[in-house]
């Protein structure tokens, strides 16, 4: 009886069937990298933001913003228990007005999303305004309150806090911007006026014909209330362009300052103003 032959090809023998010397059970670093990715290619560096820190994902940013808004709401609610009712009334009123327009135009369902959107927007505006008012109430009358307001202004404002002061905690702050130089004093009016006059004499040889404005924070005659300070400063006429501001900034830096230790965000009880309340105040 004939035997059937195997169709499998015989395994090679000798050196031809062996792998490279030293390759059995071992892999070089290049081979290991090649198994999972391209050999010799370094991982991509994370993208950096304007602040030089790695950019986070959008989801992480949204979570961070939501956390800050929650914190701002909690802090504002402690000082303003009527906050949720004010936000609810704003939402209901705006929602009703927009939906009424939709009913008059025989399209209530089409206007429904717009009513919800504008209602939420109105509630957020009310929240921002009341959070701003709550923040001002907490810092008003505290040392460094004017500095805290000035540092929160939008735009290219170069604030030097506590350039001069007295033992009675009167303070003078200097602001450089498009209007020129703004000297902002807080404390006793007479002592602050003396600080402003001395600072003007000290800057006279450096600033030349640059306009200098002086502001005294307070509720008296000729003074600017704290809650209106940022608005007052930002409404000053624009007398300089960007290049002139930069040039003046270099000259002022050469002049030097005698900075006083001013609190960054004064609050009763020695607490610090949270970043979230600053951001809500800016949006408001």
C-alpha positions, 0 to 999 in steps of 0.5 A: 500500500502506497504511502501518502506524501506530506504536502507541508514543506520541511522546515529549513535546517542549518544557519538558514533557519536560524535568526540573527545571532543574539536575536533570540529572546531579545529585542533592541530598543529600536525594534521595541519602539518600532512595534508600537510606533515610529522609531526615533520619533519623539512625542509631540510637545504640548501646545502652550498658551499665551501665559506659557503654560500648556493648553488644556482641553476645552472640556477642562476649561468649561469645568474650570469656568463652571467651578468658578461661577459656582464659587462666585454664586456661593460667595455672593449668595452669602452676602445677598440672600435675594440673589436667586429670586432676582435672577428668577424674576429676570428670567421669567420677565424676559421669557414672558416678553419674548414668548408674548411677541411669539404669540402675537406673531402666531409663532410661540413654538418658534420663539420658545428657544429664543425666550429661554436663551434671552431669559438665561442671559438676563439672569446672568446679567443680574447675577454679574451686577449683584456679584459686582455690588457685593464685591464692592461692599466687601472691600469698601473702606478697606486699605488697598480697595482702590488698588484692587479696583484698578488692577481689575480694569480691562485694557492696557492699564499699568498699575503701580500700587502703593507708590507712596503712603503714610503710617495712617494707611493713606495710599497713593497708586499710579496708573499709566495708560492712554490718557496719561498718568492717573494718580489715585489716592485713598484715605484722608483727603488732606494727607492724600492731597499732600501725597499727590503733590509730592508725587507730581514734583517727583515725576516732573522731570521725567514725564514732561508734558504728559497729562497727569490726572489726580483722583481721590477715592471717597464719597465726599465732594470732589471725590470719586466713589469706589464703585465708580472708580474704574468707570471714571478712569476709563472715561478719561480722554485718550491723549497718548498712543501705544508707542508713547505709552511704552516710552513713558513706561520705560522712563517711569521704570527708570524713575523707580518707586517706593512701594508699600505693602498693599493687600491684593484683595482686601476683605473684612477679617483678613480674607482675600477676594477670590479670583472668581468674584474678580472675573464676574465683576469684570464681565458684569 
